[in-house]
Amino acid sequence: METNLLERYAPVIRALTAMELDGSASLNTKLSLARDVNIEVCYAPFEFINPQARLVIVGITPGRTQMLNALREARHQLDRGADAASTLVAAKKTGAFSGAMRPNLVGLLDHVGVNRWLGIRSCDELFAEAAHMVQTTSVLRNPVFVDGKNYNGTPNMTRHAVLRTQLLQYFGEDAKALPKAAFLPLGDKVAEALHFVADQGLLDRSRILDGLPHPSGANAERIAYFLGKKSRSALSVKTNADKLDQAREAMIGKVSALA
């Protein structure tokens, strides 16, 4: 496990004030990894890689809340004398999917057969007794902020020099460390980034499980249709049923191919 960045930033994390651990403006300055005009990349302790992972769930980038939670846990671990590796494991656990998104994600994964591929009753077990099978990460592993706000995919990370470097330097190396895992992108922009990483020879394209609707609660109608809980006739004009049907069949095929 890479620990160099944590070792570099550990003295900074130990010295953070209570206000900074609550997100004051000086926090970004102290943890800055890279900058470009209105874009800032900050360090957060998310380096842990689970070498046993068979499924890697990939978001776009940690948001400020995840960043602060991980930093507080890292500070707690460092203050109690934990080593770098143990600190990273503990900090990573604070980033696991929770709240309304988790049941949506579990339902989607079970619907396309990921639970059967993994040999578990339900993918809900990935957040409990089967946690050793999963890795949660982001294509931009360290938090990215644009004009001080959480990065949402604009500008395109595969075309922007600073973001592309972050993508290949950190996530690309993580992908190489998990050659037998399947990678599940959350959202179209994450899927595009994974295919870009595959183009660079850092990831096997056949192990990218793209096509699921994003499990966000804001995506409720598309999720309901994908899961067969809402009929085509009841859909609003904003939902493309044909596209979802094609995505569902493609996902089932990809998961079956892994088995």
Secondary structure, 3 states (H helix, E strand, C coil): CCCHHHHHHHHHHHHCCHHHHCCCCHHHHHCEEEEECCEEEECCCCCCCCCCCCEEEEECCCCHHHHHHHHHHHHHHHHCCCCHHHHHHHHHHCCCCCCCHHHHHHHHHHHCCHHHHHCCCCHHHHHCCCHHHEEEEECCCCCEEECCEECCCCCCCCCCHHHHHHHHHHHHHHHHCCCCCEEEECCHHHHHHHHHHHHCCCCCHHHECCCCCCCCHHHHHHHHHHCCCCCHHHCCCCCCHHHHHHHHHHHHHHHHHHC
